[in-house]
Amino acid sequence: MNKNNILIPAQEVPILREAEVVVAGGGIAGLAAAIASARCGAKTLLIERYGCLGGTVSGVPMKWVGGYNATIHGGIMAELIDKLRQADGIIREFYNENVSGYMVGMYIDIFKAVALKMLEDAGAELLLHTLITDVVSEGREITGLVVENKSGRQVILGKRFIDATGDGDVAARAGAAYWKGDEESGKMQAMTHYGPVLEGVDNEVLLDYMLKYKDKYPEEIVEWSTDLPRFSFAGFSRLLKDSREKGIIHMNYDCIWISGEIGTNRVTIDGSFIPFVDGTNVLDLTYAETESIKQITSFVSFIRQNFPGFENSHRKDRGGFSIGVRETRRVMGEYLLTEEDILQGKKFLDGIGCNCTPMDIHSSRGHQSWTQVKTYDIPYRCLISATIDNLFMAGRCISATHKALASIRFIPCCVITGQAAGTAAALTAKRNVSLKKLDTNKLLTELKKQGAILKASNV
Ligand SMILES: Cc1cc2nc3c(=O)[nH]c(=O)nc-3n(C[C@H](O)[C@H](O)[C@H](O)COP(=O)(O)OP(=O)(O)OC[C@H]3O[C@@H](n4cnc5c(N)ncnc54)[C@H](O)[C@@H]3O)c2cc1C
């Protein structure tokens, strides 16, 4: 045995639950997967490490559904938006060419309540505050997940497992093949924690100053929107770079986003950026989490001291509770979705849904690159592990290249892959069919019945 390791004694562990479909991770993809599976009649259990649903959406918090397009994203995604509308859970929605669709802002607390209701109405069981730490396997199949929580260590048995942990944790513990990062450098997209709301801001004074600033230094402003009463702008690279080099400000990214609304005294400020980190490494996660707090504290104080309108401002909570991880493991499936597929708008006979959000890469060099794509299909084969026979993937850990992930990671596509994985898991569990042998026409017919939009299917 390696002298840096210790041997933990074997332990008898209680079986807490047994389900037909076990969904690992209650982010937006896991939520859709569990709803779809339970609606198809499978006994479904969703396991989540935090105390709420939503994952990145609730934790970062990431309140903007990006690139939502009702002619492309149907099914549970459209239903969620409708239910949010009915619950007064939408802050605002507007068309944004950059994301080839609508940006839909959600009130996160209302989102959490709506998500929970949809899950419960579907009949899925939920286990919160529970971390999946390992798997029990037999040959190429997972038979159970080992979990840890306040009650101790337990096992959850299942027939089909859906890895919606974002990080491919279940796949990795099961020994499935996966990739991480850019194919050449291995680097993953940078992490970000969304910035805080400041109250007590004189927005008229701020906007007046910004208009003059933009006239004087047009090259300093990279984004500008005055869809009054709402406004948002981003940039200030020279100012930030100079201040960073003089040690006045602690930042990695020479760009700050400020957005607000005339008539209110509130603005939101964003700008934390943590490159060269790996969201599957606990030391990196600890660094990113603490570093984002330092960056946010620094640029908020810088803005309050240097921009007019902030003299009487004070900082509100940032609302989230976790650093935002854009990219980690991508689990190898029966098909690898590539940048070329997306750029060409490729159609597949086993396409379980479509997407058109751009490839949005926050690279480790501190730059954001946007590449527009054509509407493309996501094949069923990207959702089934190539190496573990009863494992599906949903959300940002499906089988895709680094660049393809940059498009599929938007919320609408994560919901689409979740709904398809949940439906396929229930169908295969109920009919005792292997994942690879599932008749995809039956899957597509079922998805269509659920309101999913399938452009290239033959059903
Ligand atoms: C900073 C940032 C900005 C973004 N901006 C936008 C945007 O403007 N618009 C947009 O549409 N998208 C945006 N995205 C992308 C989008 O929010 C995410 O890609 C998407 O929410 C991922 O959903 P998911 O369910 O696949 O994964 P996650 O949200 O990562 O969910 C995974 C879930 O699994 C749980 N989990 C993980 N490991 C375990 C374990 N071992 N045991 C138990 N539970 C576990 C987690 O707690 C989490 O709830 C952004 C992402 C980030 C980080």
Ligand as a Chemical Component Dictionary entry (heavy atoms), coordinates in Angstrom:
data_LIG
# 
_chem_comp.id                   LIG 
_chem_comp.type                 NON-POLYMER 
_chem_comp.pdbx_formal_charge   0 
_chem_comp.three_letter_code    LIG 
# 
loop_
_chem_comp_atom.comp_id 
_chem_comp_atom.atom_id 
_chem_comp_atom.alt_atom_id 
_chem_comp_atom.type_symbol 
_chem_comp_atom.charge 
_chem_comp_atom.model_Cartn_x 
_chem_comp_atom.model_Cartn_y 
_chem_comp_atom.model_Cartn_z 
_chem_comp_atom.pdbx_ordinal 
LIG C1  C1  C 0 -20.858 31.624 -13.969 1  
LIG C2  C2  C 0 -21.809 30.936 -14.865 2  
LIG C3  C3  C 0 -22.628 31.683 -15.702 3  
LIG C4  C4  C 0 -23.556 31.068 -16.531 4  
LIG N1  N1  N 0 -24.382 31.819 -17.304 5  
LIG C5  C5  C 0 -25.421 31.229 -17.950 6  
LIG C6  C6  C 0 -26.449 32.008 -18.587 7  
LIG O1  O1  O 0 -26.408 33.240 -18.578 8  
LIG N2  N2  N 0 -27.493 31.347 -19.148 9  
LIG C7  C7  C 0 -27.553 29.976 -19.188 10 
LIG O2  O2  O 0 -28.540 29.432 -19.732 11 
LIG N3  N3  N 0 -26.579 29.223 -18.637 12 
LIG C8  C8  C 0 -25.546 29.811 -17.994 13 
LIG N4  N4  N 0 -24.586 29.051 -17.377 14 
LIG C9  C9  C 0 -24.585 27.593 -17.587 15 
LIG C10 C10 C 0 -25.641 26.839 -16.784 16 
LIG O3  O3  O 0 -26.056 27.568 -15.660 17 
LIG C11 C11 C 0 -25.102 25.485 -16.320 18 
LIG O4  O4  O 0 -24.333 24.881 -17.307 19 
LIG C12 C12 C 0 -26.245 24.547 -15.969 20 
LIG O5  O5  O 0 -27.045 25.135 -14.954 21 
LIG C13 C13 C 0 -25.689 23.198 -15.521 22 
LIG O6  O6  O 0 -26.730 22.397 -15.080 23 
LIG P1  P1  P 0 -26.454 20.876 -14.653 24 
LIG O7  O7  O 0 -27.702 20.406 -14.005 25 
LIG O8  O8  O 0 -25.911 20.108 -15.798 26 
LIG O9  O9  O 0 -25.246 20.946 -13.600 27 
LIG P2  P2  P 0 -25.136 21.663 -12.188 28 
LIG O10 O10 O 0 -25.865 22.919 -12.137 29 
LIG O11 O11 O 0 -23.674 21.661 -11.885 30 
LIG O12 O12 O 0 -25.893 20.655 -11.211 31 
LIG C14 C14 C 0 -25.305 19.492 -10.695 32 
LIG C15 C15 C 0 -26.019 19.151 -9.406  33 
LIG O13 O13 O 0 -25.491 17.960 -8.866  34 
LIG C16 C16 C 0 -25.162 18.141 -7.498  35 
LIG N5  N5  N 0 -24.016 17.275 -7.212  36 
LIG C17 C17 C 0 -22.786 17.348 -7.759  37 
LIG N6  N6  N 0 -22.001 16.378 -7.303  38 
LIG C18 C18 C 0 -22.763 15.663 -6.430  39 
LIG C19 C19 C 0 -22.498 14.524 -5.615  40 
LIG N7  N7  N 0 -21.305 13.908 -5.637  41 
LIG N8  N8  N 0 -23.487 14.075 -4.818  42 
LIG C20 C20 C 0 -24.709 14.689 -4.797  43 
LIG N9  N9  N 0 -25.009 15.764 -5.548  44 
LIG C21 C21 C 0 -24.039 16.236 -6.365  45 
LIG C22 C22 C 0 -24.840 19.607 -7.372  46 
LIG O14 O14 O 0 -24.982 20.071 -6.045  47 
LIG C23 C23 C 0 -25.830 20.232 -8.349  48 
LIG O15 O15 O 0 -27.060 20.500 -7.732  49 
LIG C24 C24 C 0 -23.644 29.650 -16.544 50 
LIG C25 C25 C 0 -22.815 28.880 -15.716 51 
LIG C26 C26 C 0 -21.908 29.507 -14.863 52 
LIG C27 C27 C 0 -21.065 28.678 -13.965 53 
# 
loop_
_chem_comp_bond.comp_id 
_chem_comp_bond.atom_id_1 
_chem_comp_bond.atom_id_2 
_chem_comp_bond.value_order 
_chem_comp_bond.pdbx_ordinal 
LIG C1  C2  SING 1  
LIG C2  C3  SING 2  
LIG C2  C26 DOUB 3  
LIG C3  C4  DOUB 4  
LIG C4  N1  SING 5  
LIG C4  C24 SING 6  
LIG N1  C5  DOUB 7  
LIG C5  C6  SING 8  
LIG C5  C8  SING 9  
LIG C6  O1  DOUB 10 
LIG C6  N2  SING 11 
LIG N2  C7  SING 12 
LIG C7  O2  DOUB 13 
LIG C7  N3  SING 14 
LIG N3  C8  DOUB 15 
LIG C8  N4  SING 16 
LIG N4  C9  SING 17 
LIG N4  C24 SING 18 
LIG C9  C10 SING 19 
LIG C10 O3  SING 20 
LIG C10 C11 SING 21 
LIG C11 O4  SING 22 
LIG C11 C12 SING 23 
LIG C12 O5  SING 24 
LIG C12 C13 SING 25 
LIG C13 O6  SING 26 
LIG O6  P1  SING 27 
LIG P1  O7  DOUB 28 
LIG P1  O8  SING 29 
LIG P1  O9  SING 30 
LIG O9  P2  SING 31 
LIG P2  O10 DOUB 32 
LIG P2  O11 SING 33 
LIG P2  O12 SING 34 
LIG O12 C14 SING 35 
LIG C14 C15 SING 36 
LIG C15 O13 SING 37 
LIG C15 C23 SING 38 
LIG O13 C16 SING 39 
LIG C16 N5  SING 40 
LIG C16 C22 SING 41 
LIG N5  C17 SING 42 
LIG N5  C21 SING 43 
LIG C17 N6  DOUB 44 
LIG N6  C18 SING 45 
LIG C18 C19 SING 46 
LIG C18 C21 DOUB 47 
LIG C19 N7  SING 48 
LIG C19 N8  DOUB 49 
LIG N8  C20 SING 50 
LIG C20 N9  DOUB 51 
LIG N9  C21 SING 52 
LIG C22 O14 SING 53 
LIG C22 C23 SING 54 
LIG C23 O15 SING 55 
LIG C24 C25 DOUB 56 
LIG C25 C26 SING 57 
LIG C26 C27 SING 58 
# 
